[in-house]
Amino acid sequence: MLILEAIGIVGCAFAGAIDAVRARLDLFGAVMVAIVTALGGGTLRDVLLGVFPPVPLVTPWYFVVCAATALLVCAFRSKLARLRLPMEAADAVALALFTVTGATKAMQHGTPYYTAAVIGLVNGIGGGLVRDSILGRVPAVVRGEIYAIPAFGGALLLALSDLNHLPHAVMEPVTLAVIFGTRMAAVLFGWHLPTIRTKAAPAEPAEFIPEENAAERTVRLPVYPAKHAARSHPAPSRPVATPMRPSPGHHHHAWHNSPHPDAAAQSGTLWARVNGSTTSW
């Protein structure tokens, strides 16, 4: 099992480093993505099985192998970044190996066959989930890729064979071949799962900025010739200010917007502030 896990670590680190190079990460980012891709699934597996501390986190040579693989990928990035099929093959190898080792370790801990299948699936796809999250994209396992189904099917096949006391030495390579072959067939022939599609939401008017920026919302106004604008949009009339009749004995003048000049005089005493002093009318 140790040899299988080592090969799976190299394959996952290679695939993770290739994705990091394509995402234009720096050297540290490529090494980090390679490590989490290779060790993420095994760490989740041990957490689910109650193994503390998780084996990948206390095995130094795992980190050394991941870092060395990432450095090699970065050194030959110009050639490796264009090789899609080798990257898919390395990822399929890692998927098969990690799924088998995860399911086998779960059965060794006495879990039921369905739990062993789930843990094998987590061990196989966990690193890829973490990698895609770091790179800021939707994980491939939920984008229609036939990726998780071969892992779960292979882990379930291995667990059922152990339940029926079939020789593990025979069923382990059969499971590896089934997972790897199904994944590579999906890559070569373009097999995908159907995705859920919904009707597109109606687009917002092009002349408006979204509501969260309502303070900055602008409207594109039509451009009219000067004559047309004058006919279509006459200038609004302004109310004419009329003088308010003052009370007898006072010579101050005020302006009131009322259309009736006598309305202000009939309303009683009015107070206003003139030159800093209070004056009544």
C-alpha positions as MATLAB code, in Angstrom:
seq = 'MLILEAIGIVGCAFAGAIDAVRARLDLFGAVMVAIVTALGGGTLRDVLLGVFPPVPLVTPWYFVVCAATALLVCAFRSKLARLRLPMEAADAVALALFTVTGATKAMQHGTPYYTAAVIGLVNGIGGGLVRDSILGRVPAVVRGEIYAIPAFGGALLLALSDLNHLPHAVMEPVTLAVIFGTRMAAVLFGWHLPTIRTKAAPAEPAEFIPEENAAERTVRLPVYPAKHAARSHPAPSRPVATPMRPSPGHHHHAWHNSPHPDAAAQSGTLWARVNGSTTSW';
ca = [
       0.000    0.000    0.000;
       2.894    2.335    0.704;
       4.163    2.042   -2.882;
       0.700    2.724   -4.283;
       0.305    5.761   -2.044;
       3.708    7.109   -3.079;
       2.826    6.795   -6.773;
      -0.495    8.493   -6.115;
       1.233   11.357   -4.299;
       3.563   11.934   -7.254;
       0.646   11.848   -9.706;
      -1.466   14.276   -7.670;
       1.445   16.633   -7.081;
       2.202   16.619  -10.815;
      -1.411   17.414  -11.740;
      -1.661   20.126   -9.084;
       1.591   21.784  -10.149;
       0.484   21.769  -13.812;
      -2.770   23.498  -12.857;
      -0.849   26.046  -10.787;
       1.438   26.836  -13.738;
      -1.558   27.287  -16.026;
      -3.110   29.616  -13.452;
       0.105   31.705  -13.523;
       0.944   31.230   -9.830;
       4.438   31.886   -8.527;
       6.879   29.212   -7.366;
       5.581   29.161   -3.811;
       2.006   28.912   -5.062;
       2.875   25.984   -7.329;
       4.519   24.084   -4.447;
       1.599   24.807   -2.114;
      -1.003   23.662   -4.666;
       0.996   20.484   -5.330;
       1.131   19.698   -1.594;
      -2.560   20.267   -0.879;
      -3.559   18.334   -4.005;
      -1.465   15.340   -3.032;
      -2.133   15.325    0.717;
      -5.620   16.796    0.985;
      -7.518   13.565    0.320;
      -5.430   11.466    2.712;
      -5.798   14.057    5.447;
      -9.599   14.095    5.086;
      -9.603   10.276    5.100;
      -7.715   10.069    8.396;
      -9.913   12.739    9.973;
     -13.034   10.736    9.074;
     -11.475    7.532   10.430;
     -10.371    9.235   13.650;
      -6.648    8.848   13.002;
      -4.857   11.699   14.781;
      -2.590   13.190   13.781;
      -3.322   12.401   10.115;
      -0.569   10.308    8.529;
       0.136   12.717    5.610;
       0.875   15.531    8.055;
       3.475   13.582   10.034;
       5.312   11.961    7.119;
       8.119   14.316    6.048;
       9.015   12.601    2.799;
       5.483   13.254    1.485;
       6.240   16.978    1.555;
       9.669   16.450   -0.010;
       8.228   14.456   -2.911;
       5.487   17.042   -3.519;
       7.910   19.969   -3.470;
      10.395   18.193   -5.769;
       7.621   17.336   -8.245;
       6.394   20.939   -8.265;
       9.912   22.276   -8.841;
      10.425   19.909  -11.781;
       7.124   20.983  -13.302;
       8.055   24.660  -12.924;
      11.462   24.030  -14.479;
       9.965   22.385  -17.576;
       6.710   24.329  -17.575;
       6.969   25.465  -21.205;
       6.780   21.859  -22.405;
       4.564   20.316  -19.748;
       1.849   22.994  -19.766;
       0.879   22.047  -23.326;
       0.559   18.330  -22.576;
      -3.098   17.829  -21.700;
      -3.284   14.052  -22.066;
      -0.303   13.236  -19.777;
      -1.751   15.521  -17.112;
      -5.133   13.784  -17.348;
      -3.414   10.391  -17.208;
      -1.418   11.342  -14.113;
      -4.589   12.629  -12.465;
      -6.446    9.401  -13.336;
      -3.622    7.292  -11.884;
      -3.702    9.297   -8.667;
      -7.502    9.051   -8.524;
      -7.403    5.259   -8.831;
      -4.561    4.761   -6.364;
      -5.929    7.081   -3.692;
      -9.418    5.597   -3.993;
      -8.116    2.060   -3.499;
      -5.865    3.009   -0.572;
      -8.676    4.967    1.090;
     -11.202    2.152    0.796;
      -8.642   -0.417    1.942;
      -7.697    1.597    5.023;
     -11.359    2.124    5.875;
     -11.998   -1.643    5.707;
      -8.982   -2.245    7.922;
     -10.647   -0.007   10.527;
     -13.769   -2.199   10.433;
     -16.137    0.253    8.747;
     -19.218   -1.001    6.829;
     -18.843   -1.467    3.098;
     -20.809    1.696    2.236;
     -18.688    3.779    4.611;
     -15.538    2.329    3.082;
     -16.827    3.327   -0.366;
     -17.479    6.911    0.765;
     -14.083    7.222    2.428;
     -12.422    5.825   -0.693;
     -14.254    8.492   -2.713;
     -13.143   11.239   -0.316;
      -9.564   10.004   -0.449;
      -9.668   10.021   -4.249;
     -11.267   13.428   -4.921;
     -10.462   15.384   -1.738;
      -7.173   16.807   -2.998;
      -8.757   17.931   -6.267;
     -11.528   19.722   -4.379;
      -9.003   21.674   -2.312;
      -6.913   22.451   -5.414;
      -9.870   23.841   -7.355;
     -10.951   25.920   -4.361;
      -7.492   27.508   -4.114;
      -7.468   28.241   -7.839;
     -10.879   29.909   -7.560;
     -12.905   27.638   -9.842;
     -15.829   25.271   -9.537;
     -14.495   21.778   -8.733;
     -14.326   19.499  -11.757;
     -16.249   16.764   -9.941;
     -19.462   18.855  -10.079;
     -19.082   20.348  -13.558;
     -20.273   17.318  -15.516;
     -16.887   15.570  -15.524;
     -17.023   11.787  -15.097;
     -14.552   11.876  -12.238;
     -16.223   11.069   -8.944;
     -18.427    8.281  -10.321;
     -15.495    5.981  -11.280;
     -13.950    6.584   -7.851;
     -17.120    5.772   -5.953;
     -17.909    2.783   -8.176;
     -14.403    1.373   -7.769;
     -14.397    1.867   -4.001;
     -17.813    0.195   -3.739;
     -16.613   -2.710   -5.893;
     -13.588   -3.226   -3.667;
     -15.648   -3.010   -0.486;
     -18.247   -5.503   -1.749;
     -15.517   -7.914   -2.828;
     -14.057   -7.789    0.677;
     -17.552   -8.339    2.119;
     -17.884  -11.479   -0.022;
     -14.381  -12.657    0.945;
     -12.913  -12.364   -2.536;
      -9.097  -12.272   -2.650;
      -7.927   -8.708   -2.119;
      -4.760   -9.319   -4.141;
      -6.948   -9.968   -7.199;
      -9.634   -7.338   -6.684;
      -7.220   -4.497   -5.977;
      -5.649   -4.392   -9.485;
      -9.091   -4.983  -11.027;
     -10.424   -1.951   -9.163;
      -7.449    0.136  -10.222;
      -8.016   -0.814  -13.856;
     -11.741   -0.055  -13.673;
     -11.240    3.426  -12.180;
      -8.356    4.378  -14.460;
      -9.977    2.970  -17.597;
     -13.335    4.669  -16.985;
     -11.748    8.033  -16.294;
      -9.468    7.931  -19.330;
     -12.304    6.750  -21.584;
     -14.325    9.775  -20.463;
     -11.385   12.041  -21.288;
     -10.686   10.489  -24.700;
     -14.291   10.215  -25.870;
     -15.575   13.403  -24.258;
     -18.135   11.773  -21.961;
     -19.891   14.169  -19.608;
     -22.777   14.030  -17.211;
     -25.831   16.194  -17.995;
     -25.792   19.495  -16.175;
     -28.772   21.277  -14.673;
     -29.751   24.299  -16.732;
     -32.193   27.039  -15.799;
     -33.748   29.872  -17.728;
     -31.558   32.927  -17.803;
     -32.755   35.814  -15.659;
     -33.921   38.887  -17.600;
     -31.088   41.273  -18.198;
     -31.132   44.625  -16.471;
     -31.577   47.756  -18.601;
     -28.275   48.727  -20.123;
     -28.677   52.360  -19.128;
     -28.773   51.624  -15.386;
     -25.996   50.723  -12.983;
     -27.030   47.858  -10.582;
     -29.112   48.795   -7.568;
     -26.277   48.385   -5.069;
     -24.709   51.445   -6.711;
     -27.936   53.388   -6.796;
     -26.150   56.557   -5.697;
     -24.089   56.418   -8.872;
     -26.901   55.338  -11.172;
     -27.086   57.259  -14.397;
     -29.519   57.396  -17.274;
     -28.617   57.906  -20.893;
     -30.744   60.753  -22.127;
     -31.696   61.049  -25.817;
     -30.001   63.771  -27.824;
     -32.389   66.098  -29.703;
     -31.704   68.998  -32.031;
     -32.040   72.374  -30.412;
     -35.354   73.245  -32.104;
     -36.889   69.878  -31.323;
     -35.779   70.120  -27.700;
     -37.345   73.552  -27.376;
     -40.686   72.298  -28.731;
     -40.731   69.021  -26.801;
     -39.405   70.301  -23.485;
     -40.492   73.902  -22.879;
     -38.862   75.669  -19.983;
     -40.930   75.289  -16.798;
     -42.703   78.397  -15.554;
     -41.477   79.804  -12.247;
     -43.825   81.239   -9.636;
     -43.777   84.996   -9.611;
     -42.894   86.544   -6.282;
     -45.429   89.144   -5.153;
     -44.844   91.778   -2.494;
     -46.503   91.241    0.848;
     -48.380   94.170    2.226;
     -46.631   95.358    5.409;
     -48.394   96.378    8.577;
     -48.929  100.087    9.095;
     -45.956  101.868   10.567;
     -43.305   99.549    9.175;
     -41.326  100.121    6.003;
     -39.683   96.695    5.658;
     -40.560   94.747    2.541;
     -40.838   90.956    2.290;
     -41.644   88.685   -0.566;
     -44.219   85.965   -0.481;
     -44.927   83.269   -3.046;
     -48.654   83.391   -2.559;
     -50.636   84.333   -5.680;
     -52.861   86.568   -3.560;
     -51.105   89.653   -2.182;
     -53.589   90.094    0.692;
     -53.253   86.500    1.990;
     -50.159   87.248    4.054;
     -51.623   90.388    5.578;
     -54.801   88.515    6.600;
     -52.847   85.666    8.292;
     -51.894   87.763   11.362;
     -48.476   88.759   12.634;
     -45.485   87.350   10.736;
     -42.008   87.044   12.214;
     -38.784   87.326   10.256;
     -35.110   87.843   11.011;
     -33.721   90.989    9.413;
     -30.079   92.026    9.932;
     -29.753   89.768   12.978;
     -32.849   91.178   14.773;
     -36.366   89.816   15.012;
     -39.016   91.947   13.332;
     -42.761   91.475   13.266;
     -45.159   92.455   10.538;
];
